[in-house]
Amino acid sequence: MVAVALSMVVMIVATSLINGFQKGISSKIFGFWGHIDIVDTNVNRSFEAVPTKMNQDFYPHIDTIGSMLYRTKASILGYELEDKMVDKMTKGGIRHIQVYAQKPGIIKVKQEVKQTQTLDDQTTGRKKKKKTTNQLEGIIIKGIGADFDWENMSDYLVKGRPIELYDDKESKDIIVSEETARRLRLDIGSKLRIHFVEKVNMLERSFKVCGIYKTGMEEFDRKFALADIKVLQNIYNWEADEVGGFEVFLDDLDDLDVIRDYLYFEVLPNNMFAQTIRDKFPSIFDWLDLQDINKIVILLLMVVVSIINMITALMILILERTNMIGTLKAMGSTDWSIRKIFLYHALYIIGLGLMFGNIIGLALCYIQQRFEIITLSEKDYYLSVAPIEINLWTILLLNIGTMLITLLFLIIPSYLVTRINPVEAIRFK
């Protein structure tokens, strides 16, 4: 019973941790970039933007699209059936759409150089003049417009306020990452200059830090800052209705591929295409998908532990009750009726083990979810605490699967009952 309980505890905690890990990182990426990116078909592989008209038939009304019917291949336990199609509904629709543009640049910040006072200066009482040096760092400016979802961004804004946008002029506000602010020694109200290269011209713009964000994704935080899209439109020499692309946010991540295909084939004009952020940053999501292998390995190992322990326990029970088995056979009991006695007893042991395993496993998950006891290195894991995502359907399937698989394997050792001779068993001591 203890072995079954411990196996169930490990399975519940492992699946909850891995699910939470995958959901936590995915939500950070999608929360910052959106789920689907709509750009011009001529967009290149660099960060340079290709303009597209903001006045599209789908913008901004596309966010009214709700759940939709689609046709797909039928599947059983995750395996697709090639010859059977079924109709399904998406879990949600499109929640929000917003425009954006991107432009790489170089941040230039003046910083004071610390100097030590010499003996001559101390005797004469002269003060050294403050020396400054220019600190340079590469950055990618992500331009945002009035339709930007600040409610979603509030989860990452650790200091300051949103960018104040104007209808008739550029905003000088900029939001930098906590990583950039630390390296360049910036704070709210700090001023900086960013140099941009556009064709053969070197352009310079001044900004004032109004906010500091942190996603925990160091790869992104080190590179990106948020500013008014009008700044980039002027640098690119675009019209007021030209943007770099559109970011689409969905209600449910499971609808990602379905809605992407619907937009590409049914909604977008021929000169535009839609790609998911999963396609844009494949390495991160491939790494997340590898966690499913870890989950499967852990589940298989724990089920094997339960099976081996229950087989051992059942064989011991049968050997201990050899005299009883011989008596029952002598009284006319069939082998199968006697085997069922031991299988029912094994089911009772498994049931108790699963019950205690669920109580302990869910309690540990709740404690971690509530008090965040186990912490992580955000630099290495993208998350500051070990995340927990409890899925009751997954836990229910784990319980049913463990019970059925273990009982199935117990049928084989229960066959030992048929090998016991009644005469020898009654005399067995």
C-alpha positions as a Python dict, from the first residue, in 0.01 Angstrom:
ca = {
    (1, 'M'): (0, 0, 0),
    (2, 'V'): (283, 239, 85),
    (3, 'A'): (457, 157, -245),
    (4, 'V'): (140, 232, -443),
    (5, 'A'): (83, 553, -245),
    (6, 'L'): (438, 677, -304),
    (7, 'S'): (415, 597, -675),
    (8, 'M'): (90, 794, -702),
    (9, 'V'): (243, 1088, -510),
    (10, 'V'): (538, 1100, -750),
    (11, 'M'): (308, 1078, -1057),
    (12, 'I'): (77, 1356, -936),
    (13, 'V'): (361, 1590, -837),
    (14, 'A'): (562, 1518, -1155),
    (15, 'T'): (272, 1574, -1396),
    (16, 'S'): (161, 1888, -1211),
    (17, 'L'): (514, 2030, -1215),
    (18, 'I'): (576, 1955, -1582),
    (19, 'N'): (233, 2088, -1685),
    (20, 'G'): (290, 2402, -1478),
    (21, 'F'): (638, 2444, -1621),
    (22, 'Q'): (512, 2421, -1980),
    (23, 'K'): (215, 2649, -1917),
    (24, 'G'): (419, 2907, -1726),
    (25, 'I'): (683, 2950, -1994),
    (26, 'S'): (430, 2938, -2280),
    (27, 'S'): (214, 3205, -2116),
    (28, 'K'): (517, 3434, -2081),
    (29, 'I'): (608, 3402, -2449),
    (30, 'F'): (252, 3433, -2576),
    (31, 'G'): (174, 3711, -2330),
    (32, 'F'): (458, 3924, -2465),
    (33, 'W'): (427, 3837, -2836),
    (34, 'G'): (72, 3717, -2889),
    (35, 'H'): (-25, 3379, -3028),
    (36, 'I'): (-30, 3452, -3402),
    (37, 'D'): (181, 3698, -3601),
    (38, 'I'): (36, 3848, -3922),
    (39, 'V'): (288, 4010, -4155),
    (40, 'D'): (349, 4086, -4521),
    (41, 'T'): (464, 3794, -4736),
    (42, 'N'): (777, 3992, -4830),
    (43, 'V'): (902, 4008, -4473),
    (44, 'N'): (1267, 3908, -4448),
    (45, 'R'): (1447, 3703, -4188),
    (46, 'S'): (1608, 3997, -4008),
    (47, 'F'): (1441, 4234, -3764),
    (48, 'E'): (1387, 4492, -4038),
    (49, 'A'): (1017, 4541, -4096),
    (50, 'V'): (825, 4540, -4423),
    (51, 'P'): (531, 4784, -4403),
    (52, 'T'): (175, 4672, -4440),
    (53, 'K'): (-139, 4883, -4442),
    (54, 'M'): (-324, 4907, -4114),
    (55, 'N'): (-655, 4954, -4295),
    (56, 'Q'): (-744, 4589, -4350),
    (57, 'D'): (-1084, 4422, -4369),
    (58, 'F'): (-1000, 4206, -4068),
    (59, 'Y'): (-869, 4486, -3845),
    (60, 'P'): (-981, 4552, -3576),
    (61, 'H'): (-1303, 4350, -3611),
    (62, 'I'): (-1127, 4013, -3608),
    (63, 'D'): (-1148, 4001, -3228),
    (64, 'T'): (-1523, 3936, -3260),
    (65, 'I'): (-1454, 3583, -3390),
    (66, 'G'): (-1565, 3330, -3128),
    (67, 'S'): (-1570, 2952, -3121),
    (68, 'M'): (-1575, 2798, -3467),
    (69, 'L'): (-1654, 2459, -3617),
    (70, 'Y'): (-1374, 2274, -3791),
    (71, 'R'): (-1318, 1931, -3940),
    (72, 'T'): (-1027, 1715, -3836),
    (73, 'K'): (-909, 1356, -3819),
    (74, 'A'): (-1054, 1140, -3545),
    (75, 'S'): (-809, 1024, -3281),
    (76, 'I'): (-796, 757, -3012),
    (77, 'L'): (-557, 805, -2719),
    (78, 'G'): (-363, 1062, -2919),
    (79, 'Y'): (-331, 853, -3238),
    (80, 'E'): (-498, 994, -3548),
    (81, 'L'): (-720, 775, -3763),
    (82, 'E'): (-641, 846, -4126),
    (83, 'D'): (-972, 729, -4270),
    (84, 'K'): (-1216, 895, -4029),
    (85, 'M'): (-1301, 1265, -3998),
    (86, 'V'): (-1504, 1433, -3724),
    (87, 'D'): (-1643, 1781, -3658),
    (88, 'K'): (-1519, 1970, -3352),
    (89, 'M'): (-1557, 2313, -3196),
    (90, 'T'): (-1267, 2530, -3086),
    (91, 'K'): (-1247, 2602, -2712),
    (92, 'G'): (-1252, 2976, -2776),
    (93, 'G'): (-1190, 3242, -3038),
    (94, 'I'): (-980, 3554, -3090),
    (95, 'R'): (-948, 3774, -2783),
    (96, 'H'): (-749, 4072, -2912),
    (97, 'I'): (-550, 4209, -3206),
    (98, 'Q'): (-292, 4489, -3202),
    (99, 'V'): (-41, 4649, -3438),
    (100, 'Y'): (335, 4659, -3391),
    (101, 'A'): (665, 4740, -3561),
    (102, 'Q'): (1029, 4661, -3481),
    (103, 'K'): (1359, 4838, -3531),
    (104, 'P'): (1709, 4755, -3399),
    (105, 'G'): (1917, 5035, -3252),
    (106, 'I'): (2201, 5119, -3014),
    (107, 'I'): (2134, 5269, -2672),
    (108, 'K'): (2373, 5544, -2566),
    (109, 'V'): (2377, 5640, -2198),
    (110, 'K'): (2614, 5880, -2020),
    (111, 'Q'): (2755, 5741, -1697),
    (112, 'E'): (2987, 5901, -1444),
    (113, 'V'): (3332, 5750, -1400),
    (114, 'K'): (3440, 5704, -1039),
    (115, 'Q'): (3772, 5881, -964),
    (116, 'T'): (4000, 5874, -664),
    (117, 'Q'): (4138, 6199, -528),
    (118, 'T'): (4518, 6229, -547),
    (119, 'L'): (4745, 6365, -271),
    (120, 'D'): (4797, 6692, -460),
    (121, 'D'): (4424, 6744, -488),
    (122, 'Q'): (4377, 6678, -118),
    (123, 'T'): (4647, 6933, -15),
    (124, 'T'): (4529, 7205, -253),
    (125, 'G'): (4163, 7141, -183),
    (126, 'R'): (4083, 7121, -552),
    (127, 'K'): (3793, 6904, -663),
    (128, 'K'): (3823, 6683, -966),
    (129, 'K'): (3581, 6747, -1248),
    (130, 'K'): (3329, 6471, -1297),
    (131, 'K'): (3416, 6255, -1595),
    (132, 'T'): (3153, 6075, -1792),
    (133, 'T'): (3165, 5790, -2038),
    (134, 'N'): (2919, 5672, -2298),
    (135, 'Q'): (2773, 5327, -2234),
    (136, 'L'): (2654, 5153, -2552),
    (137, 'E'): (2425, 4852, -2588),
    (138, 'G'): (2225, 4696, -2871),
    (139, 'I'): (1847, 4697, -2839),
    (140, 'I'): (1540, 4619, -3048),
    (141, 'I'): (1257, 4869, -3016),
    (142, 'K'): (910, 4722, -3039),
    (143, 'G'): (670, 4995, -3141),
    (144, 'I'): (317, 4976, -3001),
    (145, 'G'): (0, 5167, -3077),
    (146, 'A'): (-316, 5278, -2901),
    (147, 'D'): (-463, 4927, -2928),
    (148, 'F'): (-186, 4772, -2715),
    (149, 'D'): (-319, 4541, -2440),
    (150, 'W'): (-183, 4706, -2124),
    (151, 'E'): (-392, 4478, -1902),
    (152, 'N'): (-190, 4184, -2028),
    (153, 'M'): (137, 4378, -1994),
    (154, 'S'): (60, 4463, -1632),
    (155, 'D'): (172, 4112, -1533),
    (156, 'Y'): (527, 4202, -1644),
    (157, 'L'): (548, 4573, -1553),
    (158, 'V'): (743, 4569, -1226),
    (159, 'K'): (800, 4942, -1196),
    (160, 'G'): (667, 5266, -1344),
    (161, 'R'): (368, 5324, -1569),
    (162, 'P'): (249, 5250, -1925),
    (163, 'I'): (363, 5459, -2221),
    (164, 'E'): (160, 5777, -2265),
    (165, 'L'): (55, 5786, -2631),
    (166, 'Y'): (-64, 6093, -2822),
    (167, 'D'): (-273, 6131, -3134),
    (168, 'D'): (-79, 6419, -3288),
    (169, 'K'): (284, 6365, -3181),
    (170, 'E'): (544, 6108, -3083),
    (171, 'S'): (575, 5994, -2725),
    (172, 'K'): (923, 6006, -2571),
    (173, 'D'): (836, 5736, -2318),
    (174, 'I'): (1014, 5402, -2328),
    (175, 'I'): (982, 5084, -2125),
    (176, 'V'): (1303, 4885, -2082),
    (177, 'S'): (1361, 4547, -1922),
    (178, 'E'): (1490, 4505, -1569),
    (179, 'E'): (1797, 4336, -1718),
    (180, 'T'): (1875, 4638, -1940),
    (181, 'A'): (1807, 4883, -1657),
    (182, 'R'): (2047, 4696, -1429),
    (183, 'R'): (2330, 4684, -1682),
    (184, 'L'): (2296, 5047, -1788),
    (185, 'R'): (2205, 5171, -1438),
    (186, 'L'): (1873, 5313, -1552),
    (187, 'D'): (1570, 5397, -1341),
    (188, 'I'): (1233, 5564, -1383),
    (189, 'G'): (1294, 5909, -1529),
    (190, 'S'): (1637, 5824, -1673),
    (191, 'K'): (1710, 5975, -2014),
    (192, 'L'): (1879, 5790, -2296),
    (193, 'R'): (1949, 5822, -2665),
    (194, 'I'): (1904, 5550, -2922),
    (195, 'H'): (2080, 5554, -3259),
    (196, 'F'): (1911, 5393, -3559),
    (197, 'V'): (2054, 5311, -3900),
    (198, 'E'): (1804, 5355, -4181),
    (199, 'K'): (1953, 5287, -4523),
    (200, 'V'): (2261, 5514, -4527),
    (201, 'N'): (2147, 5757, -4259),
    (202, 'M'): (2223, 5754, -3886),
    (203, 'L'): (1921, 5877, -3692),
    (204, 'E'): (1900, 5956, -3323),
    (205, 'R'): (1603, 5972, -3087),
    (206, 'S'): (1583, 6070, -2721),
    (207, 'F'): (1370, 5876, -2474),
    (208, 'K'): (1275, 5888, -2109),
    (209, 'V'): (1228, 5567, -1910),
    (210, 'C'): (868, 5551, -1786),
    (211, 'G'): (855, 5182, -1692),
    (212, 'I'): (1060, 4870, -1631),
    (213, 'Y'): (934, 4523, -1722),
    (214, 'K'): (1047, 4171, -1648),
    (215, 'T'): (925, 3853, -1817),
    (216, 'G'): (1198, 3629, -1678),
    (217, 'M'): (1284, 3523, -2033),
    (218, 'E'): (1638, 3657, -2037),
    (219, 'E'): (1671, 3594, -2410),
    (220, 'F'): (1394, 3849, -2473),
    (221, 'D'): (1451, 4083, -2182),
    (222, 'R'): (1809, 4146, -2293),
    (223, 'K'): (1701, 4256, -2641),
    (224, 'F'): (1365, 4432, -2639),
    (225, 'A'): (1221, 4765, -2525),
    (226, 'L'): (876, 4917, -2586),
    (227, 'A'): (815, 5260, -2740),
    (228, 'D'): (560, 5455, -2941),
    (229, 'I'): (506, 5307, -3288),
    (230, 'K'): (501, 5662, -3432),
    (231, 'V'): (874, 5688, -3360),
    (232, 'L'): (946, 5390, -3583),
    (233, 'Q'): (703, 5506, -3850),
    (234, 'N'): (895, 5833, -3879),
    (235, 'I'): (1233, 5657, -3884),
    (236, 'Y'): (1117, 5418, -4156),
    (237, 'N'): (948, 5710, -4336),
    (238, 'W'): (620, 5520, -4337),
    (239, 'E'): (273, 5663, -4368),
    (240, 'A'): (57, 5696, -4059),
    (241, 'D'): (-148, 5391, -4160),
    (242, 'E'): (154, 5163, -4219),
    (243, 'V'): (273, 4917, -3954),
    (244, 'G'): (508, 4621, -3930),
    (245, 'G'): (240, 4363, -3860),
    (246, 'F'): (-40, 4245, -3633),
    (247, 'E'): (-31, 4038, -3315),
    (248, 'V'): (-333, 3816, -3246),
    (249, 'F'): (-420, 3686, -2897),
    (250, 'L'): (-643, 3381, -2855),
    (251, 'D'): (-874, 3265, -2577),
    (252, 'D'): (-723, 2915, -2565),
    (253, 'L'): (-380, 2789, -2666),
    (254, 'D'): (-523, 2457, -2790),
    (255, 'D'): (-689, 2642, -3081),
    (256, 'L'): (-358, 2781, -3209),
    (257, 'D'): (-315, 2579, -3528),
    (258, 'V'): (-686, 2573, -3615),
    (259, 'I'): (-729, 2952, -3596),
    (260, 'R'): (-396, 3012, -3770),
    (261, 'D'): (-512, 2800, -4066),
    (262, 'Y'): (-852, 2971, -4066),
    (263, 'L'): (-694, 3316, -4078),
    (264, 'Y'): (-447, 3220, -4350),
    (265, 'F'): (-695, 3049, -4583),
    (266, 'E'): (-1020, 3234, -4511),
    (267, 'V'): (-946, 3584, -4380),
    (268, 'L'): (-611, 3726, -4491),
    (269, 'P'): (-545, 3876, -4836),
    (270, 'N'): (-295, 3712, -5071),
    (271, 'N'): (-11, 3948, -4974),
    (272, 'M'): (-19, 3851, -4605),
    (273, 'F'): (45, 3534, -4410),
    (274, 'A'): (-1, 3416, -4051),
    (275, 'Q'): (249, 3226, -3841),
    (276, 'T'): (229, 3113, -3481),
    (277, 'I'): (486, 3222, -3226),
    (278, 'R'): (561, 2852, -3190),
    (279, 'D'): (686, 2868, -3551),
    (280, 'K'): (872, 3192, -3485),
    (281, 'F'): (1065, 3060, -3184),
    (282, 'P'): (1077, 2682, -3249),
    (283, 'S'): (1380, 2608, -3029),
    (284, 'I'): (1205, 2712, -2707),
    (285, 'F'): (893, 2510, -2781),
    (286, 'D'): (1092, 2206, -2895),
    (287, 'W'): (1264, 2221, -2559),
    (288, 'L'): (926, 2240, -2382),
    (289, 'D'): (795, 1943, -2583),
    (290, 'L'): (1090, 1737, -2461),
    (291, 'Q'): (946, 1764, -2111),
    (292, 'D'): (664, 1533, -2223),
    (293, 'I'): (924, 1257, -2265),
    (294, 'N'): (1037, 1312, -1905),
    (295, 'K'): (675, 1289, -1792),
    (296, 'I'): (617, 961, -1977),
    (297, 'V'): (937, 807, -1839),
    (298, 'I'): (844, 903, -1481),
    (299, 'L'): (491, 765, -1517),
    (300, 'L'): (614, 436, -1663),
    (301, 'L'): (874, 392, -1388),
    (302, 'M'): (619, 458, -1114),
    (303, 'V'): (365, 217, -1265),
    (304, 'V'): (637, -49, -1291),
    (305, 'V'): (725, 7, -923),
    (306, 'S'): (359, -39, -827),
    (307, 'I'): (326, -353, -1039),
    (308, 'I'): (642, -517, -901),
    (309, 'N'): (545, -442, -541),
    (310, 'M'): (188, -566, -586),
    (311, 'I'): (302, -884, -761),
    (312, 'T'): (541, -954, -474),
    (313, 'A'): (271, -883, -216),
    (314, 'L'): (17, -1104, -393),
    (315, 'M'): (259, -1397, -418),
    (316, 'I'): (338, -1366, -47),
    (317, 'L'): (-36, -1359, 35),
    (318, 'I'): (-95, -1674, -170),
    (319, 'L'): (195, -1861, -11),
    (320, 'E'): (81, -1757, 338),
    (321, 'R'): (-271, -1885, 267),
    (322, 'T'): (-169, -2216, 111),
    (323, 'N'): (-351, -2414, 380),
    (324, 'M'): (-667, -2210, 329),
    (325, 'I'): (-650, -2256, -48),
    (326, 'G'): (-622, -2635, -6),
    (327, 'T'): (-921, -2639, 229),
    (328, 'L'): (-1134, -2435, -11),
    (329, 'K'): (-1041, -2661, -301),
    (330, 'A'): (-1127, -2969, -96),
    (331, 'M'): (-1468, -2817, -24),
    (332, 'G'): (-1530, -2775, -398),
    (333, 'S'): (-1423, -2418, -472),
    (334, 'T'): (-1299, -2357, -825),
    (335, 'D'): (-956, -2211, -901),
    (336, 'W'): (-1107, -1892, -1045),
    (337, 'S'): (-1328, -1829, -741),
    (338, 'I'): (-1022, -1858, -514),
    (339, 'R'): (-814, -1636, -744),
    (340, 'K'): (-1087, -1370, -727),
    (341, 'I'): (-1055, -1364, -346),
    (342, 'F'): (-690, -1263, -376),
    (343, 'L'): (-757, -1020, -662),
    (344, 'Y'): (-1030, -850, -458),
    (345, 'H'): (-788, -822, -166),
    (346, 'A'): (-521, -680, -398),
    (347, 'L'): (-777, -430, -530),
    (348, 'Y'): (-847, -325, -172),
    (349, 'I'): (-475, -266, -109),
    (350, 'I'): (-436, -74, -438),
    (351, 'G'): (-744, 137, -358),
    (352, 'L'): (-610, 237, -17),
    (353, 'G'): (-270, 316, -167),
    (354, 'L'): (-425, 533, -438),
    (355, 'M'): (-643, 714, -185),
    (356, 'F'): (-352, 805, 42),
    (357, 'G'): (-133, 884, -260),
    (358, 'N'): (-391, 1129, -392),
    (359, 'I'): (-430, 1298, -55),
    (360, 'I'): (-55, 1340, -3),
    (361, 'G'): (19, 1432, -368),
    (362, 'L'): (-255, 1695, -392),
    (363, 'A'): (-157, 1833, -51),
    (364, 'L'): (205, 1877, -161),
    (365, 'C'): (91, 2046, -484),
    (366, 'Y'): (-140, 2281, -293),
    (367, 'I'): (136, 2373, -46),
    (368, 'Q'): (376, 2457, -330),
    (369, 'Q'): (106, 2645, -521),
    (370, 'R'): (0, 2843, -215),
    (371, 'F'): (332, 2912, -40),
    (372, 'E'): (586, 2876, -328),
    (373, 'I'): (836, 2690, -110),
    (374, 'I'): (1052, 2551, -391),
    (375, 'T'): (1227, 2830, -582),
    (376, 'L'): (1419, 2816, -910),
    (377, 'S'): (1692, 3014, -1080),
    (378, 'E'): (1495, 3234, -1319),
    (379, 'K'): (1804, 3274, -1536),
    (380, 'D'): (1819, 2900, -1602),
    (381, 'Y'): (1452, 2796, -1584),
    (382, 'Y'): (1270, 3118, -1691),
    (383, 'L'): (1057, 3088, -1374),
    (384, 'S'): (1134, 3203, -1020),
    (385, 'V'): (932, 2930, -844),
    (386, 'A'): (845, 2570, -927),
    (387, 'P'): (505, 2604, -1098),
    (388, 'I'): (209, 2376, -1029),
    (389, 'E'): (-76, 2312, -1273),
    (390, 'I'): (-326, 2059, -1133),
    (391, 'N'): (-541, 1889, -1396),
    (392, 'L'): (-814, 1683, -1233),
    (393, 'W'): (-883, 1486, -1551),
    (394, 'T'): (-517, 1387, -1572),
    (395, 'I'): (-517, 1276, -1208),
    (396, 'L'): (-837, 1077, -1263),
    (397, 'L'): (-685, 900, -1563),
    (398, 'L'): (-368, 828, -1363),
    (399, 'N'): (-574, 661, -1091),
    (400, 'I'): (-785, 455, -1328),
    (401, 'G'): (-487, 359, -1544),
    (402, 'T'): (-271, 259, -1247),
    (403, 'M'): (-548, 46, -1099),
    (404, 'L'): (-639, -130, -1425),
    (405, 'I'): (-279, -194, -1538),
    (406, 'T'): (-173, -322, -1195),
    (407, 'L'): (-474, -555, -1168),
    (408, 'L'): (-412, -682, -1519),
    (409, 'F'): (-58, -781, -1430),
    (410, 'L'): (-177, -943, -1104),
    (411, 'I'): (-385, -1195, -1296),
    (412, 'I'): (-64, -1378, -1392),
    (413, 'P'): (74, -1440, -1037),
    (414, 'S'): (-277, -1532, -919),
    (415, 'Y'): (-244, -1833, -1149),
    (416, 'L'): (-21, -1975, -875),
    (417, 'V'): (-343, -2081, -700),
    (418, 'T'): (-408, -2344, -970),
    (419, 'R'): (-71, -2507, -900),
    (420, 'I'): (-154, -2582, -538),
    (421, 'N'): (-254, -2945, -467),
    (422, 'P'): (-535, -2968, -203),
    (423, 'V'): (-391, -3274, -24),
    (424, 'E'): (-42, -3126, 7),
    (425, 'A'): (-178, -2781, 91),
    (426, 'I'): (-388, -2904, 385),
    (427, 'R'): (-79, -3072, 533),
    (428, 'F'): (135, -2760, 462),
    (429, 'K'): (259, -2585, 774),
}
